[in-house]
Amino acid sequence: MTKRHAEIVGAGFAGLTAACALARRGWSVRVHERADRLRTTGAGIYIYENGLRVLEAIGAYEAAVKGAPFAHTREVRDGHNQVISLHRWTGSRVFSIVRQTVINALAGAAARADVEIVFNSVVARASADGELELADGRRLKADLIVGADGSNSRVRDSLGLISKRKYLIDGCTRLLIGKTPDEHNADGATTVEYWSGSRRMLYTPCSETEVYIALTMLDSDEIAKGVPVKKDAWKRWFPHLEVLIDRIGEQGRYDRFELIKLRRWSAGHVAIIGDAAHALPPNIGQGGGCAMMNALSLAYYLDRERDISEALSIWERNERPITDHTQRISVLLGLPTTWPPPLRALALSIAGRSKWLIRQRTRTALHRPTGA
Ligand SMILES: Cc1cc2nc3c(=O)[nH]c(=O)nc-3n(C[C@H](O)[C@H](O)[C@H](O)COP(=O)(O)OP(=O)(O)OC[C@H]3O[C@@H](n4cnc5c(N)ncnc54)[C@H](O)[C@@H]3O)c2cc1C
């Protein structure tokens, strides 16, 4: 049988995972990345059991988690610094990791699988018969095209696949700070989400030397979303975190949360994965997890069913329900943001104890990825 060929657009979590999974199954794979190198937001990322299993399946696990803390305990604290909810991950893994470390691990696995990555390669559009058009006018044919080009996906939009794109009311500024000697000696296993009004500050050790800070606020909150971070304002809102806030430097990147849904995840010979297919708010930290699961399962189904468009239909039918669930629960958990603080504290406390809600919230993390 002749080797099948895939052109992948985007070298993020989704694109690199798909590249590894396909190349390990005998495909020749080329990835187009518009940037001049592999770089991602200077921030951390939680990767749960589901995503870790994908990393294992494509040979990127060891390099990805090296030096990252096992973030098994998560506290939620109210404006008085009182714990209102506590969750311990028992029997399954979750690491908080520097994003660039994961991307580098994926790139290492891709290189070992003979994937070609082309930088400064901007894709303009794709057609359902398997043709990719680059911004410089060149056209490339492939058995499979994968649109892994993020929430503003050109590939997706050139095929008119979107059914819903909604900007949510909140967003987040992410950054990394250096660890203090005390933090360096601690086990780094506890992450804390502090609330004050509609604002949140998430504290997460994520490597031997770094702590990931995520500041969440309403998109209309111009002072809170300012970068560089307006430290005086944040110290007023979180007086008990003054010392921590003082450690924040000039860096940071603000992103508004959004929700994307497609009519279909594919058209003919083109599959859409990652944020391009299903961007979601990060309330349970599973955008990257779903991106990697769907990238791996895509390769799995293409391996079992030779007809590409039939394989893509089976892939979506089997895999979409867990992603749809993840989107629903992530949106639901964002609702308390605008509630009055006492009502929100009550809701978060119930959410932390209700067995049903915990099952809904952890279902994605405990899902066994197809192909892993
Ligand atoms: C605040 C915040 C916190 C989050 N926390 C978590 C978390 O803890 N855990 C988790 O699992 N997820 C988390 N997520 C979600 C996660 O970051 C995303 O789901 C994930 O990055 C999506 O990866 P992707 O590969 O689909 O897209 P992207 O990371 O956006 O990658 C797309 C790539 O395509 C390239 N590209 C775009 N257009 C073109 C083009 N035309 N031609 C060529 N290349 C192109 C881009 O340069 C980029 O490299 C969070 C998101 C946010 C906003």
The ligand as a MOL file (V3000), in Angstrom:
LIG
                    3D

  0  0  0     0  0            999 V3000
M  V30 BEGIN CTAB
M  V30 COUNTS 53 58 0 0 0
M  V30 BEGIN ATOM
M  V30 1 C -6.6690 31.2640 30.0550 0
M  V30 2 C -6.6180 29.8920 29.4690 0
M  V30 3 C -6.2130 28.8120 30.2590 0
M  V30 4 C -6.2250 27.5230 29.7460 0
M  V30 5 N -5.8470 26.4820 30.5580 0
M  V30 6 C -5.8670 25.2170 30.0730 0
M  V30 7 C -5.4730 24.1210 30.9040 0
M  V30 8 O -5.0780 24.2910 32.0770 0
M  V30 9 N -5.5290 22.8620 30.3760 0
M  V30 10 C -5.9290 22.6320 29.0810 0
M  V30 11 O -5.9410 21.4760 28.6270 0
M  V30 12 N -6.2890 23.6640 28.2680 0
M  V30 13 C -6.2690 24.9310 28.7310 0
M  V30 14 N -6.6120 25.9860 27.9150 0
M  V30 15 C -7.0240 25.7020 26.5220 0
M  V30 16 C -5.8140 25.4420 25.6230 0
M  V30 17 O -4.8660 26.4610 25.7620 0
M  V30 18 C -6.2570 25.3610 24.1740 0
M  V30 19 O -7.3790 24.5160 24.0720 0
M  V30 20 C -5.1330 24.8200 23.2850 0
M  V30 21 O -4.0260 25.6790 23.3300 0
M  V30 22 C -5.6180 24.6810 21.8590 0
M  V30 23 O -4.5650 24.2040 21.0740 0
M  V30 24 P -4.6700 24.2340 19.4910 0
M  V30 25 O -3.4670 23.5000 18.9970 0
M  V30 26 O -6.0170 23.7870 19.0580 0
M  V30 27 O -4.6110 25.7760 19.0850 0
M  V30 28 P -3.4390 26.8540 19.2350 0
M  V30 29 O -2.6710 26.6150 20.4750 0
M  V30 30 O -4.1050 28.1660 19.0630 0
M  V30 31 O -2.4640 26.5490 18.0180 0
M  V30 32 C -2.8010 26.9350 16.7140 0
M  V30 33 C -1.5050 27.0410 15.9040 0
M  V30 34 O -1.8370 27.2880 14.5430 0
M  V30 35 C -1.0100 28.3100 14.0190 0
M  V30 36 N -1.7660 28.9530 12.9310 0
M  V30 37 C -2.9000 29.7010 13.0410 0
M  V30 38 N -3.3420 30.0950 11.8360 0
M  V30 39 C -2.4660 29.5850 10.9150 0
M  V30 40 C -2.3780 29.6410 9.5030 0
M  V30 41 N -3.3070 30.2860 8.7580 0
M  V30 42 N -1.3510 29.0020 8.8900 0
M  V30 43 C -0.4200 28.3360 9.6150 0
M  V30 44 N -0.4470 28.2480 10.9710 0
M  V30 45 C -1.4580 28.8580 11.6140 0
M  V30 46 C -0.7740 29.2340 15.2150 0
M  V30 47 O 0.3810 30.0330 15.0490 0
M  V30 48 C -0.6250 28.2140 16.3480 0
M  V30 49 O 0.7020 27.7710 16.4970 0
M  V30 50 C -6.6130 27.3030 28.4000 0
M  V30 51 C -6.9920 28.3880 27.5920 0
M  V30 52 C -6.9930 29.6710 28.1200 0
M  V30 53 C -7.4030 30.8270 27.2180 0
M  V30 END ATOM
M  V30 BEGIN BOND
M  V30 1 1 1 2
M  V30 2 1 2 3
M  V30 3 2 2 52
M  V30 4 2 3 4
M  V30 5 1 4 5
M  V30 6 1 4 50
M  V30 7 2 5 6
M  V30 8 1 6 7
M  V30 9 1 6 13
M  V30 10 2 7 8
M  V30 11 1 7 9
M  V30 12 1 9 10
M  V30 13 2 10 11
M  V30 14 1 10 12
M  V30 15 2 12 13
M  V30 16 1 13 14
M  V30 17 1 14 15
M  V30 18 1 14 50
M  V30 19 1 15 16
M  V30 20 1 16 17
M  V30 21 1 16 18
M  V30 22 1 18 19
M  V30 23 1 18 20
M  V30 24 1 20 21
M  V30 25 1 20 22
M  V30 26 1 22 23
M  V30 27 1 23 24
M  V30 28 2 24 25
M  V30 29 1 24 26
M  V30 30 1 24 27
M  V30 31 1 27 28
M  V30 32 2 28 29
M  V30 33 1 28 30
M  V30 34 1 28 31
M  V30 35 1 31 32
M  V30 36 1 32 33
M  V30 37 1 33 34
M  V30 38 1 33 48
M  V30 39 1 34 35
M  V30 40 1 35 36
M  V30 41 1 35 46
M  V30 42 1 36 37
M  V30 43 1 36 45
M  V30 44 2 37 38
M  V30 45 1 38 39
M  V30 46 1 39 40
M  V30 47 2 39 45
M  V30 48 1 40 41
M  V30 49 2 40 42
M  V30 50 1 42 43
M  V30 51 2 43 44
M  V30 52 1 44 45
M  V30 53 1 46 47
M  V30 54 1 46 48
M  V30 55 1 48 49
M  V30 56 2 50 51
M  V30 57 1 51 52
M  V30 58 1 52 53
M  V30 END BOND
M  V30 END CTAB
M  END
